[in-house]
Amino acid sequence: MQLAALLALGGLFALFIVGGAILMIVLTVVAIMKMRKDEFWDEPPG
């Protein structure tokens, strides 16, 4: 029983790590694509 709970928590933890890494990559690509547009630099901050 304890082993099953440990494996479940470990799997959940691994899922969060993988999901977070994918989310970081996606957000980085979106930011780069947004900054590549010339209009981005002409906008005032905020």
Backbone hydrogen bonds in HBPLUS format (Angstrom, degrees):
<---DONOR---> <-ACCEPTOR-->    atom                        ^
c    i                          cat <-CA-CA->   ^        H-A-AA   ^      H-
h    n   atom  resd res      DA  || num        DHA   H-A  angle D-A-AA Bond
n    s   type  num  typ     dist DA aas  dist angle  dist       angle   num
A0005-ALA N   A0001-MET O   3.09 MM   4  6.38 158.2  2.14 147.4 152.8     1
A0006-LEU N   A0002-GLN O   2.92 MM   4  6.13 156.2  1.97 146.0 152.9     2
A0007-LEU N   A0003-LEU O   2.88 MM   4  6.10 159.0  1.92 150.4 155.8     3
A0008-ALA N   A0004-ALA O   2.90 MM   4  6.08 153.8  1.97 145.1 152.7     4
A0009-LEU N   A0005-ALA O   2.93 MM   4  6.16 162.5  1.96 150.1 154.3     5
A0010-GLY N   A0006-LEU O   2.89 MM   4  6.04 156.0  1.95 145.0 152.5     6
A0011-GLY N   A0007-LEU O   2.86 MM   4  6.01 155.5  1.92 145.4 151.8     7
A0012-LEU N   A0008-ALA O   2.96 MM   4  6.15 154.5  2.02 145.5 152.7     8
A0013-PHE N   A0009-LEU O   2.86 MM   4  6.04 159.2  1.91 148.3 154.1     9
A0014-ALA N   A0010-GLY O   2.94 MM   4  6.15 159.4  1.99 146.7 152.0    10
A0015-LEU N   A0011-GLY O   2.93 MM   4  6.11 150.4  2.01 141.4 149.9    11
A0016-PHE N   A0012-LEU O   2.94 MM   4  6.27 153.9  2.01 148.9 155.4    12
A0017-ILE N   A0013-PHE O   3.02 MM   4  6.33 154.8  2.09 147.7 154.6    13
A0018-VAL N   A0014-ALA O   2.95 MM   4  6.19 168.1  1.96 154.1 156.6    14
A0019-GLY N   A0015-LEU O   2.85 MM   4  5.95 165.0  1.88 150.0 155.1    15
A0020-GLY N   A0016-PHE O   2.85 MM   4  5.90 157.5  1.90 144.6 151.0    16
A0021-ALA N   A0017-ILE O   2.97 MM   4  6.18 155.9  2.02 147.5 153.9    17
A0022-ILE N   A0018-VAL O   2.97 MM   4  6.24 162.5  2.00 153.0 157.5    18
A0023-LEU N   A0019-GLY O   2.91 MM   4  6.10 158.7  1.96 147.4 153.8    19
A0024-MET N   A0020-GLY O   2.91 MM   4  6.13 156.1  1.97 147.2 153.3    20
A0025-ILE N   A0021-ALA O   3.03 MM   4  6.30 159.3  2.08 148.9 154.1    21
A0026-VAL N   A0022-ILE O   2.93 MM   4  6.19 163.7  1.96 153.5 157.9    22
A0027-LEU N   A0023-LEU O   2.91 MM   4  6.10 167.3  1.93 153.4 156.7    23
A0028-THR N   A0024-MET O   2.94 MM   4  6.07 153.2  2.01 145.7 153.2    24
A0029-VAL N   A0025-ILE O   2.97 MM   4  6.22 162.4  2.00 152.9 156.9    25
A0030-VAL N   A0026-VAL O   2.96 MM   4  6.19 162.7  1.99 153.7 158.4    26
A0031-ALA N   A0027-LEU O   2.97 MM   4  6.11 159.3  2.01 145.1 150.7    27
A0032-ILE N   A0028-THR O   2.93 MM   4  6.16 159.0  1.97 150.6 156.4    28
A0033-MET N   A0029-VAL O   2.91 MM   4  6.11 165.4  1.93 152.7 156.6    29
A0034-LYS N   A0030-VAL O   2.92 MM   4  6.09 153.7  1.99 146.1 153.7    30
A0035-MET N   A0031-ALA O   2.92 MM   4  6.11 155.0  1.98 146.8 153.5    31
A0036-ARG N   A0032-ILE O   2.92 MM   4  6.08 132.4  2.15 144.2 156.9    32
A0040-PHE N   A0037-LYS O   3.26 MM   3  5.67 146.2  2.38 105.5 114.1    33
A0042-ASP N   A0039-GLU O   3.12 MM   3  5.24 136.9  2.32 100.0 112.1    34
A0043-GLU N   A0040-PHE O   3.41 MM   3  5.62 151.1  2.50 101.0 108.6    35
